[in-house]
Each structure stands twice: as C-alpha cells, then as structure tokens.
Amino acid sequence: MKTRVREYRRAAGLTQQELADAVYISSRTIISIEKGQYNPSLMLAYRMARVFGTTVEDLCQLEENKRIDDEENGYA
C-alpha cells in the first residue's frame, strides 16, 4: 500500500525515530511503512494522521490504493 508517511514526516521536520516515538512503535516499522513493505493497522494510521493533522484517507492514499486494487483484481 502506498502512503504519504515519508512526505508528511519530512514536511513536519521529524526523524523516523521521532515519529515512531510519537505513535508508540519502532523506527523499523516507520521505515517499512515508508518503503511500502508494511501496511499500518487502522489504529496506527489514525495515530499518524493525528500527528500530521490530516485524515487517514489522505495519509494512506485510500482512493489511489482502491483504484490500483480494483484494477489488479478486475473490479474496475
């Protein structure tokens, strides 16, 4: 799943460790999310969205990810 975590984190001037500390996870998890190797749980996505003052939908690019999923699975 594509997210905007890296983009928001950099805009906020936070390190991966600072973001991890703010949402109670390891920096390795942040790295994995930013690389698209790990999909955050709904609660984790919500916590990160709150840190950045945005929505889960925007942070996790839900519209774009839905479109990609629809195309890959023949739903569109």
mmCIF file of the C-alpha atoms, coordinates in Angstrom:
data_MODEL
# 
_entry.id   MODEL 
# 
loop_
_atom_site.group_PDB 
_atom_site.id 
_atom_site.type_symbol 
_atom_site.label_atom_id 
_atom_site.label_alt_id 
_atom_site.label_comp_id 
_atom_site.label_asym_id 
_atom_site.label_entity_id 
_atom_site.label_seq_id 
_atom_site.pdbx_PDB_ins_code 
_atom_site.Cartn_x 
_atom_site.Cartn_y 
_atom_site.Cartn_z 
_atom_site.occupancy 
_atom_site.B_iso_or_equiv 
_atom_site.pdbx_formal_charge 
_atom_site.auth_seq_id 
_atom_site.auth_comp_id 
_atom_site.auth_asym_id 
_atom_site.auth_atom_id 
_atom_site.pdbx_PDB_model_num 
ATOM 1  C CA . MET A 1 1  ? 0.000   0.000  0.000   1.00 0.00 ? 1  MET A CA 1 
ATOM 2  C CA . LYS A 1 2  ? 1.254   3.435  -0.874  1.00 0.00 ? 2  LYS A CA 1 
ATOM 3  C CA . THR A 1 3  ? 1.230   6.049  1.868   1.00 0.00 ? 3  THR A CA 1 
ATOM 4  C CA . ARG A 1 4  ? 2.302   9.643  2.257   1.00 0.00 ? 4  ARG A CA 1 
ATOM 5  C CA . VAL A 1 5  ? 4.036   8.995  5.595   1.00 0.00 ? 5  VAL A CA 1 
ATOM 6  C CA . ARG A 1 6  ? 7.514   9.938  4.361   1.00 0.00 ? 6  ARG A CA 1 
ATOM 7  C CA . GLU A 1 7  ? 6.194   13.096 2.715   1.00 0.00 ? 7  GLU A CA 1 
ATOM 8  C CA . TYR A 1 8  ? 4.306   14.209 5.828   1.00 0.00 ? 8  TYR A CA 1 
ATOM 9  C CA . ARG A 1 9  ? 7.140   13.246 8.165   1.00 0.00 ? 9  ARG A CA 1 
ATOM 10 C CA . ARG A 1 10 ? 9.689   15.261 6.219   1.00 0.00 ? 10 ARG A CA 1 
ATOM 11 C CA . ALA A 1 11 ? 7.349   18.254 5.934   1.00 0.00 ? 11 ALA A CA 1 
ATOM 12 C CA . ALA A 1 12 ? 6.911   18.139 9.707   1.00 0.00 ? 12 ALA A CA 1 
ATOM 13 C CA . GLY A 1 13 ? 10.670  18.028 10.201  1.00 0.00 ? 13 GLY A CA 1 
ATOM 14 C CA . LEU A 1 14 ? 10.517  14.762 12.109  1.00 0.00 ? 14 LEU A CA 1 
ATOM 15 C CA . THR A 1 15 ? 13.016  11.935 12.050  1.00 0.00 ? 15 THR A CA 1 
ATOM 16 C CA . GLN A 1 16 ? 11.778  8.379  11.689  1.00 0.00 ? 16 GLN A CA 1 
ATOM 17 C CA . GLN A 1 17 ? 12.598  7.822  15.352  1.00 0.00 ? 17 GLN A CA 1 
ATOM 18 C CA . GLU A 1 18 ? 10.666  10.915 16.459  1.00 0.00 ? 18 GLU A CA 1 
ATOM 19 C CA . LEU A 1 19 ? 7.584   9.797  14.539  1.00 0.00 ? 19 LEU A CA 1 
ATOM 20 C CA . ALA A 1 20 ? 7.946   6.262  15.899  1.00 0.00 ? 20 ALA A CA 1 
ATOM 21 C CA . ASP A 1 21 ? 8.131   7.611  19.454  1.00 0.00 ? 21 ASP A CA 1 
ATOM 22 C CA . ALA A 1 22 ? 5.055   9.786  18.883  1.00 0.00 ? 22 ALA A CA 1 
ATOM 23 C CA . VAL A 1 23 ? 2.946   6.797  17.794  1.00 0.00 ? 23 VAL A CA 1 
ATOM 24 C CA . TYR A 1 24 ? 4.463   4.177  20.124  1.00 0.00 ? 24 TYR A CA 1 
ATOM 25 C CA . ILE A 1 25 ? 6.179   1.909  17.579  1.00 0.00 ? 25 ILE A CA 1 
ATOM 26 C CA . SER A 1 26 ? 9.736   1.177  16.451  1.00 0.00 ? 26 SER A CA 1 
ATOM 27 C CA . SER A 1 27 ? 11.601  3.193  13.862  1.00 0.00 ? 27 SER A CA 1 
ATOM 28 C CA . ARG A 1 28 ? 11.943  -0.056 11.846  1.00 0.00 ? 28 ARG A CA 1 
ATOM 29 C CA . THR A 1 29 ? 8.170   -0.070 11.456  1.00 0.00 ? 29 THR A CA 1 
ATOM 30 C CA . ILE A 1 30 ? 8.221   3.502  10.151  1.00 0.00 ? 30 ILE A CA 1 
ATOM 31 C CA . ILE A 1 31 ? 10.957  2.531  7.693   1.00 0.00 ? 31 ILE A CA 1 
ATOM 32 C CA . SER A 1 32 ? 8.903   -0.444 6.497   1.00 0.00 ? 32 SER A CA 1 
ATOM 33 C CA . ILE A 1 33 ? 5.769   1.682  6.084   1.00 0.00 ? 33 ILE A CA 1 
ATOM 34 C CA . GLU A 1 34 ? 7.682   4.311  4.116   1.00 0.00 ? 34 GLU A CA 1 
ATOM 35 C CA . LYS A 1 35 ? 9.098   1.615  1.814   1.00 0.00 ? 35 LYS A CA 1 
ATOM 36 C CA . GLY A 1 36 ? 5.632   0.118  1.258   1.00 0.00 ? 36 GLY A CA 1 
ATOM 37 C CA . GLN A 1 37 ? 6.690   -3.151 2.897   1.00 0.00 ? 37 GLN A CA 1 
ATOM 38 C CA . TYR A 1 38 ? 4.235   -2.939 5.797   1.00 0.00 ? 38 TYR A CA 1 
ATOM 39 C CA . ASN A 1 39 ? 0.632   -1.790 5.926   1.00 0.00 ? 39 ASN A CA 1 
ATOM 40 C CA . PRO A 1 40 ? -0.201  0.061  9.135   1.00 0.00 ? 40 PRO A CA 1 
ATOM 41 C CA . SER A 1 41 ? -3.167  -1.049 11.192  1.00 0.00 ? 41 SER A CA 1 
ATOM 42 C CA . LEU A 1 42 ? -6.140  1.271  11.234  1.00 0.00 ? 42 LEU A CA 1 
ATOM 43 C CA . MET A 1 43 ? -5.227  2.475  14.733  1.00 0.00 ? 43 MET A CA 1 
ATOM 44 C CA . LEU A 1 44 ? -1.614  3.157  13.752  1.00 0.00 ? 44 LEU A CA 1 
ATOM 45 C CA . ALA A 1 45 ? -2.738  5.018  10.628  1.00 0.00 ? 45 ALA A CA 1 
ATOM 46 C CA . TYR A 1 46 ? -5.094  7.059  12.798  1.00 0.00 ? 46 TYR A CA 1 
ATOM 47 C CA . ARG A 1 47 ? -2.328  7.913  15.262  1.00 0.00 ? 47 ARG A CA 1 
ATOM 48 C CA . MET A 1 48 ? -0.002  9.040  12.472  1.00 0.00 ? 48 MET A CA 1 
ATOM 49 C CA . ALA A 1 49 ? -2.761  11.066 10.816  1.00 0.00 ? 49 ALA A CA 1 
ATOM 50 C CA . ARG A 1 50 ? -3.378  12.845 14.143  1.00 0.00 ? 50 ARG A CA 1 
ATOM 51 C CA . VAL A 1 51 ? 0.341   13.675 14.448  1.00 0.00 ? 51 VAL A CA 1 
ATOM 52 C CA . PHE A 1 52 ? 0.240   15.278 10.998  1.00 0.00 ? 52 PHE A CA 1 
ATOM 53 C CA . GLY A 1 53 ? -3.175  16.928 11.297  1.00 0.00 ? 53 GLY A CA 1 
ATOM 54 C CA . THR A 1 54 ? -4.628  15.060 8.338   1.00 0.00 ? 54 THR A CA 1 
ATOM 55 C CA . THR A 1 55 ? -7.030  12.212 7.669   1.00 0.00 ? 55 THR A CA 1 
ATOM 56 C CA . VAL A 1 56 ? -6.332  8.504  7.385   1.00 0.00 ? 56 VAL A CA 1 
ATOM 57 C CA . GLU A 1 57 ? -7.777  8.647  3.862   1.00 0.00 ? 57 GLU A CA 1 
ATOM 58 C CA . ASP A 1 58 ? -5.224  11.239 2.792   1.00 0.00 ? 58 ASP A CA 1 
ATOM 59 C CA . LEU A 1 59 ? -2.257  9.783  4.668   1.00 0.00 ? 59 LEU A CA 1 
ATOM 60 C CA . CYS A 1 60 ? -2.857  6.292  3.279   1.00 0.00 ? 60 CYS A CA 1 
ATOM 61 C CA . GLN A 1 61 ? -3.907  7.463  -0.190  1.00 0.00 ? 61 GLN A CA 1 
ATOM 62 C CA . LEU A 1 62 ? -7.025  5.314  0.058   1.00 0.00 ? 62 LEU A CA 1 
ATOM 63 C CA . GLU A 1 63 ? -8.611  6.492  -3.203  1.00 0.00 ? 63 GLU A CA 1 
ATOM 64 C CA . GLU A 1 64 ? -5.458  5.744  -5.204  1.00 0.00 ? 64 GLU A CA 1 
ATOM 65 C CA . ASN A 1 65 ? -4.875  2.423  -3.451  1.00 0.00 ? 65 ASN A CA 1 
ATOM 66 C CA . LYS A 1 66 ? -8.504  1.420  -4.077  1.00 0.00 ? 66 LYS A CA 1 
ATOM 67 C CA . ARG A 1 67 ? -8.133  2.233  -7.775  1.00 0.00 ? 67 ARG A CA 1 
ATOM 68 C CA . ILE A 1 68 ? -4.938  0.161  -8.006  1.00 0.00 ? 68 ILE A CA 1 
ATOM 69 C CA . ASP A 1 69 ? -6.547  -2.732 -6.134  1.00 0.00 ? 69 ASP A CA 1 
ATOM 70 C CA . ASP A 1 70 ? -9.643  -2.584 -8.350  1.00 0.00 ? 70 ASP A CA 1 
ATOM 71 C CA . GLU A 1 71 ? -7.506  -2.684 -11.494 1.00 0.00 ? 71 GLU A CA 1 
ATOM 72 C CA . GLU A 1 72 ? -5.298  -5.516 -10.229 1.00 0.00 ? 72 GLU A CA 1 
ATOM 73 C CA . ASN A 1 73 ? -8.302  -7.632 -9.219  1.00 0.00 ? 73 ASN A CA 1 
ATOM 74 C CA . GLY A 1 74 ? -10.504 -6.864 -12.211 1.00 0.00 ? 74 GLY A CA 1 
ATOM 75 C CA . TYR A 1 75 ? -13.104 -4.913 -10.243 1.00 0.00 ? 75 TYR A CA 1 
ATOM 76 C CA . ALA A 1 76 ? -12.939 -1.809 -12.394 1.00 0.00 ? 76 ALA A CA 1 
# 
